[in-house]
Every structure is written in C-alpha cells, then in structure tokens.
Amino acid sequence: MLRYFGSAFRIIAIAVAGLIVLAFHYPLLASLMVIALYFLGLHLQKQQSKNADVLLLSPIEYEQHCAAVLQNAGWQVKSTPRQDQGVDVVADLRGVRAVIQAKRWNKRVPNSAIQEVVAGKRHYGGQVAVVVAPSGYTRSACELAASNGVHLLHHSQLAGLEKIARIP
C-alpha cells in the first residue's frame, strides 16, 4: 500500500516529524505553523469549491458567467450567436475590443480553442484574444497561444483582464 502513496506519504510523514521536533524545541513557532497550515487548508478548500461550482454550469451558463464577470468589471459585453466563429463573448473597454472563447471543460483545453479564438479575433475586429477555462491548457495550446498573443486565463482571473491585457 505504501507503494501507491509513495512520495505524498513520505512528505506528510517528514512534515509531521518535523513539526513534532519543532514543538519540543520551539512550541510557539510550531503553534504558529499549525495555525498557518489550517488557514492555508481553508483557502485551498475555498478555491476548490469555487471551481467545483463552475463545473456544475452548462457550457452556455459558463459563457454567461464569464460575460457577467466582465460586465461587473466595467466592460461593455455582448454574447455572440450560437454560430460564434470561435468567440463566445465580445467585450469592449475604452475602445479596446476583447474576444473571449469560454471552455467549461473538465480536461485541459487543446490547440483547437486557440485556433478558434485567433480566427474569431480577426472576424470580430478584436485587439485582445482570450480563452477562459477552469481546467487549464495543454502544453501545445500554451505554445500556440504564446506565439499568437492569446491570453489563457482561469475564470477567476477574468475580472483582471484590463490589467492582464495592459489596456490604457
């Protein structure tokens, strides 16, 4: 059984042993570490539940969620028709147009989403292209996005698009 838990079990065992040794020599520091670990655990649990809530949305609801986040951040937002040419949301802020492809997938997003938003950027006259997904991106998608100036974001970063895209 230890073989299956391998490195994670060893890391936890070393951390617990270190905490016990630290408690004997520096009890106050050990107490502070336990409190810090507790709050770190709460933070991670909160982040995980936020992502889980979004994964319950349908793809269309996820697009609407992304549009609402941008609208709350001050963008003028409009959704595209079902035949969207690779773009789900078009958002304007101070003369800059962002085109957003929202992918509510349980797996990493591949190159195809990057190709779609690059085509959609030209079709909709966008200056900024974004793919938003809760589960990350494949390595090749990251490489293609970098060479085409496409921002790959998690939905929790979308409210900060103005800064990420360096919009004056």
C-alpha positions in Angstrom: 0.0 0.0 0.0 2.8 2.4 0.7 4.0 2.0 -2.9 0.8 3.6 -4.1 1.1 6.6 -1.8 4.9 6.8 -2.1 6.1 10.4 -2.2 2.9 12.0 -0.8 3.1 9.7 2.2 6.8 10.4 2.7 6.3 14.2 2.5 3.4 14.1 5.1 5.5 11.9 7.4 8.5 14.2 7.2 6.3 17.3 7.8 4.7 15.7 10.9 8.0 14.5 12.2 9.5 18.0 11.7 6.5 19.6 13.4 6.9 17.3 16.4 10.6 18.1 16.7 9.9 21.8 16.3 7.2 21.6 19.0 9.6 20.3 21.6 12.2 23.0 20.9 10.1 25.9 19.7 6.5 25.4 20.8 5.3 28.9 19.9 6.7 28.6 16.4 5.1 25.1 16.0 1.8 26.6 17.1 2.0 29.4 14.6 2.9 26.8 11.8 -0.2 24.7 12.7 -2.4 27.9 12.5 -0.9 28.9 9.2 -1.4 25.4 7.8 -5.0 25.5 9.0 -5.7 28.8 7.2 -3.9 27.6 4.1 -6.1 24.5 4.1 -9.2 26.7 4.3 -8.0 28.8 1.4 -7.4 25.8 -0.8 -10.7 24.3 0.1 -12.5 27.6 -0.8 -10.6 27.7 -4.2 -11.5 24.1 -4.9 -15.2 24.7 -4.1 -15.3 27.8 -6.4 -14.0 25.7 -9.3 -16.4 22.8 -8.4 -19.4 25.3 -8.6 -18.4 26.4 -12.0 -18.0 22.9 -13.3 -21.7 22.4 -12.5 -22.7 25.0 -15.0 -23.6 24.1 -18.6 -21.3 25.4 -21.3 -23.8 28.2 -22.1 -24.1 29.1 -18.4 -20.3 29.2 -18.2 -20.3 31.7 -21.1 -22.9 33.8 -19.4 -20.9 33.6 -16.1 -17.8 34.9 -17.9 -19.8 37.7 -19.6 -21.2 38.7 -16.2 -17.7 38.8 -14.6 -16.5 41.1 -17.4 -19.6 43.3 -17.2 -19.1 43.7 -13.4 -15.5 44.7 -14.1 -16.8 47.6 -16.3 -16.7 46.1 -19.8 -19.5 46.6 -22.3 -20.4 43.0 -23.1 -22.4 41.1 -25.8 -22.7 37.4 -26.4 -22.3 36.1 -29.9 -24.8 33.9 -31.8 -24.6 30.1 -31.5 -22.5 30.0 -34.7 -20.0 32.2 -33.0 -16.9 32.0 -35.3 -14.7 30.9 -32.4 -15.8 33.6 -30.0 -18.4 33.4 -27.2 -18.2 36.9 -25.7 -17.2 40.2 -27.2 -16.3 42.8 -24.7 -15.3 46.5 -25.2 -13.5 48.8 -22.8 -12.3 52.3 -23.7 -12.0 51.5 -27.4 -10.3 48.1 -27.0 -12.2 45.0 -28.0 -11.6 41.7 -26.4 -12.9 38.4 -27.9 -13.3 35.6 -25.4 -13.7 31.8 -26.0 -15.1 30.2 -22.9 -14.4 26.4 -22.5 -16.1 24.8 -19.5 -14.3 21.5 -19.8 -13.2 19.0 -17.2 -10.0 18.4 -19.0 -7.2 20.6 -20.3 -8.1 22.7 -23.3 -6.2 21.8 -26.6 -5.0 23.8 -29.6 -8.4 24.0 -31.3 -9.7 26.6 -28.8 -6.6 28.8 -29.5 -7.1 28.4 -33.3 -10.8 29.3 -32.9 -10.2 32.5 -30.9 -7.4 33.6 -33.3 -9.9 33.3 -36.2 -12.6 35.0 -34.2 -10.3 37.9 -33.2 -10.0 38.8 -36.9 -13.7 38.2 -37.6 -14.9 40.4 -34.7 -12.2 43.1 -35.0 -10.7 42.3 -31.6 -7.4 43.6 -30.3 -7.2 41.1 -27.4 -7.9 37.4 -27.6 -8.7 35.3 -24.6 -9.5 31.7 -23.8 -11.1 31.1 -20.4 -11.2 27.6 -18.9 -11.4 26.1 -15.4 -9.1 23.1 -16.0 -6.1 24.5 -17.7 -4.4 24.1 -21.1 -2.3 21.5 -22.8 1.4 22.4 -23.4 0.9 22.7 -27.1 -2.1 25.1 -26.5 0.2 27.2 -24.3 2.8 27.3 -27.0 0.3 28.2 -29.8 -1.3 30.9 -27.5 2.1 32.4 -26.8 3.0 32.7 -30.5 -0.3 34.2 -31.3 -0.7 36.6 -28.4 -3.7 34.8 -26.9 -4.3 35.1 -23.1 -5.1 31.8 -21.4 -7.0 32.5 -18.2 -8.8 30.8 -15.4 -12.3 32.3 -14.9 -11.1 33.7 -11.5 -8.6 35.9 -13.4 -11.2 37.3 -15.9 -12.1 40.4 -13.7 -8.5 41.5 -14.0 -8.4 41.3 -17.8 -7.9 45.1 -18.1 -4.6 44.8 -16.3 -3.6 41.5 -17.8 -4.1 42.9 -21.3 -2.5 46.2 -20.3 -5.4 48.3 -21.5 -4.6 52.0 -21.0 
